[in-house]
Amino acid sequence: MEFFDEFRTAEAYCLHLMHSHAYKEAAGLVPAGRVLDLGCNNGYGSYELSRHGHRVVGVDVSAEALDDARRRFNADNLEYRQVSGQDLPFEADSFDLITSFQVIEHIVEMEPYLREIRRVLKPGGLAVFTTPNARIRLDPGMQPWNRFHVQEFTPEHLKETVTPFFADVTIRGLYASEELYATEFNRCQRALKQARETQRAAPTAAQPVHEPIRDAIAAAVKAVLPARAVEYIRTRRDGAPARNGSAEGTLASADKERLARGSIFYREDGLDKALDLMAVCRR
């Protein structure tokens, strides 16, 4: 769950800003209507959707998350239900918009999950998915280092996965201003480095290891970020302390305010370098 009073690091807060922005983006994709937030966590995104005039049903398998949602995020046009995503208790053609954010990477049985989403989506309605971008997180063939993820998606794999269920699919990539981008990019790079080291220590673990080329890390983002951002990433990657020091300790109010002022946006090009992916799917 995302606990809004417990952001201890810049990395945790940046992730929250990224995830919250996805809901703001999705809220404007359709006129006010009926929305299903599938995998609503503790309701922060469902509430954001309701603030844009939508009638929202937030569903999750976790009773704990839903209890937290009901305590924190209430509105007259918002309700919560404990529901499995593979058997939705709604009539066909029920929703104008369905959001399922940071969920698809956890799904074991993909076909019933996507089939049910399509069934309850109105003709012409939109289903929107977000998921981490495997391009900046994993080597080819590597299993996810996040132990809760069944699989992670490249832009091509995400489109191939959802296209059979929808008439039209557009993949977008999430970008951010330099400090926000660098904070998340470097978090992923550190986790990737640790995953490589783990594989070297256990060579029988069946996953291929691809040795990184250090200069390629900065080169991968030069095309889309200013030189200052590339240098910021290089410095953080090579082990210098963070400017605000918050990766190791409590996130200061001034750091939080500065990060919140940063820009976050989606674009349809440069997907390999995106921090996150969004699939916008029309039935």
N, C-alpha and C positions, 0 to 999 in steps of 0.2 A: 504494500500500500504506500501511497505518497502521503507523508505526514507534513503538513504545511508549517508546523511550528518546530520542525526538527531538522532543518537543513544545516548540516555541520560542515559541508565542504562546497567549494565552488562547483565541483563536478556534479554533485547531487542537485544543486540549484539549477545548473544549466540544463540538466535532463528534464527537470520540472518545467522550465521555460519552453523547451522544445515540445514536450508532450502537450502542454496547455495550448501552445500556438496551433497545433494541429486541429484542435476543436474549434478555435476561432476561425480557422481557414474553412473548415467543413461547414460551419454554421451559415456561411454566406453563399454556399453553392446552390441552395434551393430556396424558394420562398418559404415563409413560415408554414410548417406542416407538422405531420406526425413523424417522430424520429425514434428509432431504436438504437440505443448505445449498448452494443453487445460486448461484454467484458468491461463493465463500467468502473471496475476497481472501487474506490471509495467515493465515487460520484462527482469528483471535481470537474470532469469533462461534461457529464450529463447536465450539471448545473450551468456550465458555460453555454451549452446548446439552448437551455431553457431561457437564458437571459436574452437570446436573440429572437424570442417569440415562438419557438417551436414547442410543441407538446411532446414531452420526452418520456420514454420508458427506459430506465437504466437496468440492465440485467447482468448478473454475475453468478458464478458457481459458489463464491465464497460468502457464507453467512456473516463472517467477521467483517469483511469489507462493506457489505450492505448495511450492517449495523452502524458502522462508522459513517457511511454516506447519509443515513437518515439523521444522525446527530449533527452533521456538519453542513449538509447542503439540502435545503428544503425549498420548495416553491409550489405554488398551486398547479402549475403546468408540468410537474415532475413527479414521477412515481418510480419505485424500485421493486424488482422481483428477483427471487433466487431461481435461476433458470440455467439449464444446460444448453449450450450453443448448438448441439446436434439434434435437438428436438424442441423447437420453439413453440410455445403454446399460443400461437397467434394464427389468425386466419390468413389465407393467401392474399396477396396484394394489399397489405395493411399499412405499409410505411412509405413515406415520400423519400426518406433518407435513412440509411443504416450506417452507423460508424462502428468499426471494430478495430481499435487502435492498440498496437503493441500486443496483439493476440495471436495473429496467424503463425508466428514463429513457435508458439506453444502447442499447436494443433497436431495431434497424431493422425487422426482420420480426417483428411482434408475434404474428401468428396461430400460427406454428409454435412459438414460445416458450411461449405459454400452453397450446396444445394438448398439448405434451409434458408440461408440469407436471400438467395434468389427467389425462393417461393414466397416469402412474406414481403418482398419489395414490390411496390406498385410498378406496372409497366411504365417505362420512362423515368423511374426513380433512380437514385444514385446510392450505390454502396461504396464506402470509402474505407480503405485499409491503410494503416501505417505499420512500419516494421523497420528494424535496424538495417543498415546497408552492409551486407557481407563484404563488399569490396574493400572497405576500410577496416574490417574487423578480423577477417579470416584469410588464410592462404587457400589456394584451390584444393579442394578435397578435405580440408580440415573440418572436424566437428566443432560445433559452437563451444567456446570457453565459458559461456553462461550456462550453468548446469540446468537451468529451467527451460532452455530453448531446445526444441526437437530438431529444428533446422533453421538456417538463416538464408536470406534471399539476396541474390544480385538483382539488379533491375530487370535483366532478361528473364531470370527464373521466376520472379514475381509475376511478370506479365504472362508468361506461359502458364502459370498455375491458375490465375483467375480468368483468363480469356475464354476458356470453354463454357463458362457460366454466364457470360454477359455479352451484350451486343457491341459494346464499345468500351475500351480500356485505355486510360492515359496514365502513364507513370511520371510522377514528379519527384524531385529531390529537394531535401531541406538544406538550406544554407543559413549562415548567420554572420554577423559582424565578427571581426577578427578574433577578439578575445573569447567570445562564445564558441566560435568554430574551433579554435585551437584547444580550448579546454576539453571539449568532447573528443576531438580527433586524438589528442594525446592520451586520454583515458583509454581509448580503444587500442592505441598502439602499445601502451604498457601491458594491457591484458594479452594482446597478441604475442608480445615478446615472452611473457611468462608461459603462455601456452606452448610456444616453440621449445622453450627450455624444458618444460615437462615432457614433451614428446622425445627430446633427445635423451632424457634420463630413463625413458621407458620405450626403447625402440621397437618393442614388439607390439606396441599399441597401434597398429595398422594404418595410421594416418600419415600421409607423406608430409615432409617438412620442406619448406622452400625458404632458403636463407635470404633474409632481406638485404637489399642494397640501400645503404643508409641515405645516399643522396637522392634516391628515387622517392623517398617519403616527402621531401620538400618539393621535388619536381612535380609530384602528383597534384599539388594544389596551386602551383604557380600560375596556371592558366586561368584560375578563377578568383584568386585572392591577391591583394596588393602586396608589395614587397615587405612591408612591415609585418603583415600577418605571417608570411613565410618565415621570416626571421624569428618571430615569436614562437612558432611551432618548432623550429630548429633548436632554439635555446631550451625550450621545455623538454623536447625529445632527448637532448644530450645531457639532461640531468641537472640543469640549473634550477634553483628554487622558483616557485611561482611568484609573480609580482605581489600578490596579496597573501601568500603563504597559506591560503585556506585549504589546500589539498591535504595538509597535515593536521589542521585544527579547526576551531570554530569559525564559521563564516561571519565576518564582521558585517554590521549593518551597512557601512559605507561600500563594502564589496558587493553586497546584495543589491543595493541601489544602483551601482554602476552597471552591473550585469543586466539588470532589468531594463536599463536604457538601451541596450544593444538591440540591433535589428535581427529579425528572424524571418525568412521568406522561403517560398518554394519556386523552383524553376524546372523547366522540362528538358534542359540540356545539361551537360556535365554531370550526368547521373552517377558515374563511377566515383566521383569525389564527394557526393552528398553525404551528410551525416545520417540521414534517415530517408526512407522511401515512402511515398504515398501513391496508392493505386486508386484512381477515381473511375468507377465502373458503372456504366449505365445499362439498365435492363432494357 
